[in-house]
Amino acid sequence: MVLDSDFSKRLYQDYLMYRENNLTKRRFKHSDILPLIERLKDKDIFKVNKVGESVGGRSINLVTYGEGEIPVFLWSQMHGDESTATMAIFDIFNFLSANDDFNPCRKKFSKKLKIYFMPMVNPDGAELFQRETALNIDINRDAARTQTTEAKVLFEVFNSVKAKFGFNLHDQDRVYSAGQSHRSAAISFLAPPFNFNRDINKTRGDAMKLIVKMNEILMQFIPGHIAKYTDEFEPRAFGDNFQKLGTSTILIESGSWHEDPEKQFIRKLNFIALLAAFKSISDGSYKKNEIDSYNKIPDNQKNMMDLVIRNVKYTWGDKEYYIDLGINRTEVNINGSHKFYYESMLEEIGDLSVFHGYEDYDFEGCSIHPGKIYGREFESPEEIKKIDFISLYSQGYLFIKLFNQQTREDLYNLPINIVLNNSSPKSVVLKAGSRANFYIEKNGQIEYVVVNGFMFNLRSKTGEIKNGLSFYDI
């Protein structure tokens, strides 16, 4: 008998053998997974069926594995920009079709389980890399009315498979920590409630027990980075309704990990957690777990920021203050494509001792100053690209003026903020809700600049400014 810990450790070590190498970025489309689904049709262990179409006419597919008596249903990318688990599902397909030392486990899965996978429930949202459907409706707030085509397909499949266990696979924001800690919530679990009282019946209790097992497995690899998602009852959500209808439903929210922007490590965690769940369901070991252990998993808290600057001196009038600054960055899609740029925001200024940054710096002994606007006007983006940006940074210039109006596409990748001449900027200020553009001095010398929330070290010439902002509204 293979122990759960041995099974998961081997999965962790051997993961690259099963990783689907055609999916390596979060922003992929329906057309990227179709060849991978077609490939499954050549394997006898899978049954592939088109079960519906999105409002935009893209296929929604169901992949079935196993001949067992315990039905298990997984669905991913209900929100088009939450793609981590979709990648993991294709890794799982590779695992299930491999031929190696894990064969006894595969045989048991096939004999005991019948697993239904619905990757990419919202292909139109994936096309635009947005949460909602092409109609700009959130599928996961359409379980009660089921007006959207995609929600109808999901409910029809749910009603047909009559799953014992369901896995509702999502992504969550980078801001979440595991409890009141400085550790990001890499994975958050939830056994959704089925009523406003958040009662626990056998269906929900079994989901909690299985989560205890998955938490125990993942704690081997990411101790302190697992949390519980908030459990307010949402009568419009699918997970809550499926729980109510008798399927033990587990929500998995893929969070964030330091220096993992494409969420490839989080994808690996999904792969391990789901296969460990299949093993626990097939051998019934989850039944031994205690619901109290589920309640001990820390709750999600919003304690994380992308960048935190601490203990910098800020002069206002004739007084000096010591402040912290917290900055978050947002990806903004470009014209419905899978290209994007970043916008940063100063979330809070003051005492940020309860927050932690994925990038976190103590600048005691240094002073902070708003970025300056360079006086000369430039004629074109091509002219701007020839600038010695480091020279400008070293003088505190984080904004330059562009005389001729250009489209945004001309300016996305410039590592400095662009101000149109007709906006007549006069000053830049540091305040919550403003953009994050400032420089940091030590002994009168500029040592760091922050441009649109990205830090650059002038002394070591390190750091990457992904992009400044164009058409800047100061």
C-alpha positions in Angstrom: 0.0 0.0 0.0 1.4 3.4 -1.0 1.1 5.9 1.9 -0.5 9.3 1.0 2.7 11.2 2.0 4.8 8.9 -0.2 2.4 9.2 -3.1 2.4 13.0 -2.9 6.1 13.3 -2.5 6.7 11.2 -5.6 4.2 13.4 -7.5 6.1 16.5 -6.4 9.5 15.0 -7.5 8.3 13.6 -10.8 5.9 16.4 -11.7 7.8 17.5 -14.8 7.2 14.1 -16.4 3.5 14.9 -16.6 3.5 18.7 -17.1 1.7 19.7 -20.3 4.4 21.8 -22.0 2.0 23.3 -24.5 0.5 25.4 -21.6 3.1 27.5 -19.9 1.5 30.9 -19.6 -1.7 31.9 -17.8 -3.2 33.7 -20.8 -4.1 31.0 -23.2 -7.2 30.6 -25.3 -9.8 28.0 -26.3 -7.9 27.4 -29.5 -4.8 26.4 -27.4 -6.5 23.6 -25.6 -8.6 22.2 -28.5 -5.6 20.2 -29.9 -4.9 18.8 -26.5 -8.5 17.7 -26.1 -8.4 16.2 -29.6 -5.3 14.3 -28.7 -7.2 12.6 -25.8 -9.6 11.0 -28.3 -6.8 8.8 -29.4 -6.4 7.3 -25.9 -8.8 4.5 -25.0 -8.9 5.5 -21.3 -10.7 8.8 -22.1 -14.1 9.6 -23.5 -14.4 13.1 -25.0 -17.7 14.7 -25.7 -18.8 18.1 -26.7 -21.5 19.0 -24.3 -22.4 22.5 -25.4 -21.2 25.8 -26.8 -20.5 29.2 -25.4 -22.6 32.2 -26.5 -19.7 32.9 -28.9 -19.9 29.4 -30.4 -16.9 27.9 -28.8 -17.1 24.3 -27.7 -17.5 23.2 -24.1 -16.1 19.7 -23.6 -16.4 16.9 -21.1 -13.6 14.4 -20.6 -14.4 11.2 -18.8 -12.0 8.8 -17.2 -12.6 5.5 -15.2 -15.4 3.0 -14.9 -15.9 3.1 -11.1 -19.0 3.6 -9.1 -18.0 6.9 -7.4 -18.6 9.8 -9.8 -16.3 12.8 -9.3 -16.9 16.1 -11.3 -14.3 18.8 -11.8 -14.9 22.1 -13.7 -12.4 24.9 -14.3 -12.2 28.4 -15.7 -15.8 29.3 -15.0 -14.1 32.7 -14.8 -12.2 33.2 -18.0 -9.1 34.8 -16.4 -8.7 32.0 -13.8 -6.7 29.5 -15.7 -4.4 27.8 -13.2 -6.4 24.7 -12.6 -7.1 24.3 -16.3 -3.4 23.8 -16.8 -3.3 21.3 -13.9 -6.2 19.3 -15.4 -4.1 18.8 -18.6 -1.2 17.7 -16.4 -3.5 15.2 -14.8 -4.6 13.9 -18.2 -0.9 13.2 -18.9 -0.5 11.5 -15.6 -3.5 9.3 -16.1 -2.3 8.2 -19.6 1.3 7.5 -18.6 2.8 4.0 -18.0 5.1 3.9 -15.0 5.4 3.0 -11.4 2.1 4.8 -10.6 0.2 2.2 -12.6 -1.3 0.6 -9.4 -2.8 4.0 -8.4 -4.2 4.5 -11.9 -5.7 1.1 -11.9 -7.4 1.8 -8.6 -8.7 5.2 -9.8 -10.1 3.6 -12.9 -11.7 0.8 -11.0 -13.2 2.9 -8.1 -13.9 6.3 -9.7 -15.6 7.8 -12.7 -14.0 11.2 -13.1 -15.6 13.9 -15.3 -13.5 16.9 -16.3 -14.9 20.1 -17.8 -11.9 22.3 -18.5 -12.7 25.9 -19.5 -16.4 26.3 -18.8 -16.1 29.9 -20.1 -14.1 29.9 -23.3 -15.3 33.3 -24.4 -14.0 34.8 -21.2 -10.7 33.0 -21.7 -10.5 34.5 -25.2 -10.7 38.0 -23.7 -9.0 36.9 -20.5 -11.8 38.4 -18.4 -13.8 37.1 -15.6 -17.2 37.3 -17.3 -18.7 35.7 -20.4 -18.9 37.5 -23.8 -22.2 38.9 -22.4 -20.2 40.3 -19.5 -22.2 38.1 -17.0 -20.5 36.3 -14.2 -21.4 32.6 -14.6 -20.8 32.0 -10.9 -23.7 34.4 -10.1 -26.0 32.7 -12.6 -26.6 29.4 -10.9 -30.1 30.4 -9.7 -31.4 31.9 -13.0 -29.1 30.0 -15.4 -29.7 32.5 -18.1 -26.3 32.1 -19.7 -25.6 29.4 -22.2 -22.5 28.3 -20.2 -24.4 28.1 -16.9 -27.0 25.9 -18.6 -24.4 23.5 -19.9 -22.7 23.3 -16.5 -26.0 22.5 -14.8 -27.0 20.0 -17.4 -23.8 18.1 -17.0 -24.0 18.3 -13.2 -27.5 16.8 -13.3 -26.4 14.0 -15.6 -23.3 12.8 -13.8 -24.8 12.9 -10.2 -21.4 13.3 -8.7 -20.5 12.2 -5.2 -17.7 14.8 -5.1 -17.3 18.1 -7.0 -14.3 20.3 -7.4 -15.0 24.0 -8.2 -11.6 25.3 -9.5 -10.8 29.0 -9.3 -8.1 31.6 -8.8 -8.0 34.3 -6.2 -6.3 37.7 -5.9 -2.7 38.2 -4.7 -3.8 40.2 -1.7 -4.7 37.2 0.4 -2.6 35.8 3.3 -3.1 32.6 5.2 -4.6 34.0 8.4 -3.1 37.0 10.2 0.3 36.1 8.9 2.9 37.5 6.4 2.5 34.4 4.2 0.6 34.4 1.0 -2.4 32.1 0.6 -1.0 29.9 -2.2 -4.0 27.7 -2.0 -7.4 28.4 -0.3 -10.0 25.7 0.3 -13.7 25.9 1.1 -16.5 23.5 1.6 -19.3 25.9 0.5 -22.3 26.3 2.7 -25.8 25.2 1.5 -27.8 27.7 3.5 -27.4 31.1 5.3 -26.9 29.3 8.7 -23.8 27.6 7.3 -25.1 24.3 8.7 -23.0 21.1 8.3 -24.8 18.0 7.0 -23.1 14.8 5.8 -22.6 16.2 2.3 -20.8 19.3 3.4 -19.0 17.3 6.2 -17.5 14.9 3.7 -16.2 17.9 1.7 -14.6 19.2 4.8 -13.0 15.9 5.6 -11.6 15.6 2.1 -10.2 19.2 2.4 -8.5 18.1 5.6 -6.7 15.4 3.7 -5.6 17.8 0.8 -4.5 20.4 3.4 -2.4 17.7 5.1 -0.8 16.7 1.8 0.0 20.3 0.7 1.4 21.3 4.1 4.4 19.1 3.3 5.3 21.5 0.5 3.9 24.9 1.5 3.6 25.0 5.3 1.8 28.1 6.5 0.6 29.0 3.0 -2.9 27.4 3.0 -6.1 29.1 4.0 -9.9 28.8 4.1 -12.0 30.9 1.7 -14.8 33.0 3.2 -17.9 30.9 3.7 -20.8 33.3 3.4 -23.6 31.6 1.6 -24.1 32.8 -1.9 -27.4 31.6 -3.3 -26.4 32.5 -6.9 -23.1 30.5 -6.9 -22.7 27.0 -8.3 -20.6 25.6 -5.5 -23.2 26.5 -2.9 -26.0 25.1 -5.0 -24.2 21.9 -5.8 -23.6 21.4 -2.1 -27.3 22.0 -1.5 -28.2 19.4 -4.1 -26.1 16.7 -2.5 -22.7 16.8 -4.1 -19.8 17.2 -1.6 -18.3 20.2 -3.2 -14.8 21.5 -2.7 -13.7 25.0 -3.8 -10.0 25.4 -4.6 -8.8 28.9 -5.0 -5.3 29.2 -6.6 -3.6 32.1 -4.9 -0.1 33.5 -5.3 3.5 32.6 -4.7 6.6 34.8 -4.7 8.2 35.1 -8.1 5.6 32.9 -9.8 3.7 35.4 -12.0 2.5 32.6 -14.4 1.4 30.5 -11.4 3.4 27.4 -12.5 4.2 26.4 -9.0 0.6 26.9 -7.9 -0.4 24.8 -10.9 1.8 22.0 -9.6 0.1 22.2 -6.2 -3.3 21.8 -7.9 -2.0 18.7 -9.7 -0.8 17.2 -6.4 -3.9 18.2 -4.4 -6.4 16.8 -6.9 -4.6 13.5 -7.4 -4.2 13.1 -3.6 -8.0 13.7 -3.4 -8.7 11.0 -6.0 -6.6 8.6 -4.0 -8.4 9.5 -0.7 -11.8 9.1 -2.4 -10.9 5.8 -4.0 -9.6 4.3 -0.7 -12.1 6.1 1.6 -9.3 7.4 3.8 -10.9 10.9 4.0 -13.6 9.5 6.2 -11.2 9.2 9.1 -10.6 12.9 9.2 -12.2 15.2 11.8 -14.2 18.3 10.8 -12.6 20.1 13.7 -9.3 19.9 11.7 -11.0 21.8 8.8 -12.0 24.6 11.2 -8.4 25.0 12.3 -7.3 26.0 8.8 -6.7 29.8 9.0 -9.1 32.1 7.2 -8.1 34.2 4.2 -7.0 37.7 5.2 -6.1 40.6 3.0 -2.6 41.2 4.3 -0.5 41.0 1.1 0.7 43.8 -1.2 2.9 43.7 -4.2 5.4 46.2 -2.9 5.8 47.6 0.6 8.3 50.4 1.4 8.9 50.9 5.1 10.2 53.6 7.4 11.0 56.3 4.8 11.2 60.0 5.9 8.6 62.2 4.3 8.7 66.0 4.6 5.5 68.0 4.6 5.9 71.7 5.2 8.5 72.1 7.9 7.7 68.7 9.6 9.1 65.2 9.0 7.1 62.0 9.2 8.2 58.4 9.0 5.8 56.4 6.8 5.2 53.1 5.1 3.7 52.8 1.6 1.8 49.8 0.2 1.5 49.4 -3.6 -0.5 46.9 -5.7 -0.3 46.3 -9.4 -3.1 45.4 -11.7 -3.0 43.8 -15.2 -5.0 45.8 -17.7 -5.9 43.9 -20.9 -5.1 45.6 -24.2 -8.1 45.8 -26.7 -9.4 42.3 -26.0 -6.1 40.7 -26.7 -4.0 38.6 -24.4 -1.5 41.4 -24.2 -1.6 43.6 -21.1 0.1 46.4 -19.2 0.4 47.1 -15.5 -1.2 49.9 -13.6 0.0 50.5 -10.0 -1.8 52.1 -7.1 -0.7 53.5 -3.8 -3.1 51.5 -1.6 -2.2 53.0 1.8 0.3 55.3 3.4 1.1 55.3 7.1 1.6 52.3 9.5 1.6 49.1 7.4 3.0 46.8 10.1 0.1 44.4 9.6 0.9 44.0 5.9 3.6 42.2 4.0 4.9 42.7 0.5 5.9 40.1 -2.0 8.7 42.7 -2.3 9.3 44.2 1.1 12.0 46.8 1.9 13.0 48.8 5.0 14.4 52.2 4.0 15.2 53.6 7.5 17.5 56.6 7.1 16.2 57.4 3.6 13.8 60.0 2.4 11.0 59.8 -0.2 10.1 62.3 -2.8 7.4 62.4 -5.6 8.8 61.9 -9.1 9.5 64.9 -11.2 8.4 65.9 -14.7 11.1 66.4 -17.3 10.8 69.9 -18.9 11.6 69.0 -22.5 8.8 67.9 -24.8 9.4 64.9 -27.2 8.0 64.5 -30.6 7.5 60.7 -30.9 7.8 57.4 -29.1 10.8 56.6 -31.3 12.6 59.7 -29.9 11.7 58.7 -26.4 13.2 55.2 -26.8 16.6 56.7 -27.4 16.6 58.3 -24.0 19.1 57.3 -21.3 16.4 56.4 -18.8 18.9 55.7 -16.0 20.3 59.2 -16.3 16.8 60.7 -16.0 16.0 58.4 -13.0 19.2 59.6 -11.2 17.8 63.1 -11.4 14.4 62.1 -10.1 12.6 62.5 -13.5 9.9 59.8 -13.8 7.7 61.6 -16.2 8.3 63.0 -19.7 6.1 65.0 -22.0 5.0 63.8 -25.5 4.0 66.6 -27.9 2.0 64.6 -30.4 -0.8 62.4 -29.2 -0.3 58.7 -29.9 -2.3 55.6 -29.4 -1.7 53.7 -26.3 -0.1 50.8 -28.2 2.8 53.0 -29.1 3.6 53.6 -25.5 2.9 50.5 -23.5 6.5 49.2 -23.1 8.3 52.4 -22.2 9.9 52.3 -18.7 8.8 55.8 -17.9 5.5 57.7 -17.5 4.2 59.7 -20.5 2.3 62.9 -20.1 0.7 64.6 -23.1 1.5 68.2 -23.6 -2.2 69.2 -23.5 -2.7 67.8 -20.0 -0.5 70.6 -18.5 0.8 68.7 -15.5 2.0 70.9 -12.6 2.8 68.6 -9.7 2.9 65.0 -8.5 1.7 64.0 -5.0 2.0 61.0 -2.8 -1.5 60.0 -1.5 -3.5 56.8 -1.2 -5.4 56.2 -4.5 -2.7 57.8 -6.6 -0.2 56.1 -8.9 3.1 55.0 -7.4 5.9 57.1 -8.8 8.6 58.4 -6.4 12.3 58.3 -5.7 14.2 57.5 -2.6 17.3 59.4 -1.4 20.0 58.6 1.1 22.4 61.4 2.1 21.1 63.6 -0.7 21.8 60.9 -3.4 19.0 59.2 -5.3 19.4 55.5 -4.9 16.1 54.0 -5.9 13.2 55.0 -8.1 9.7 53.5 -8.2 8.1 53.9 -11.6 4.4 52.7 -11.9 5.0 50.5 -8.8 8.2 48.9 -10.1 11.5 49.5 -8.2 14.8 50.1 -9.8 18.1 50.2 -7.9 20.3 52.9 -9.4 23.4 51.8 -7.5 23.3 48.1 -8.7 21.3 48.8 -11.9 18.9 46.0 -10.9 15.2 45.8 -11.1 12.8 45.8 -14.0 10.3 48.5 -14.8 7.7 46.6 -16.8 6.0 49.7 -18.1 5.2 53.3 -17.2 1.7 54.7 -17.8 0.7 56.7 -20.8 -1.8 59.6 -21.0 -1.1 60.0 -17.4 -3.8 61.8 -15.3 -1.9 63.4 -12.5 
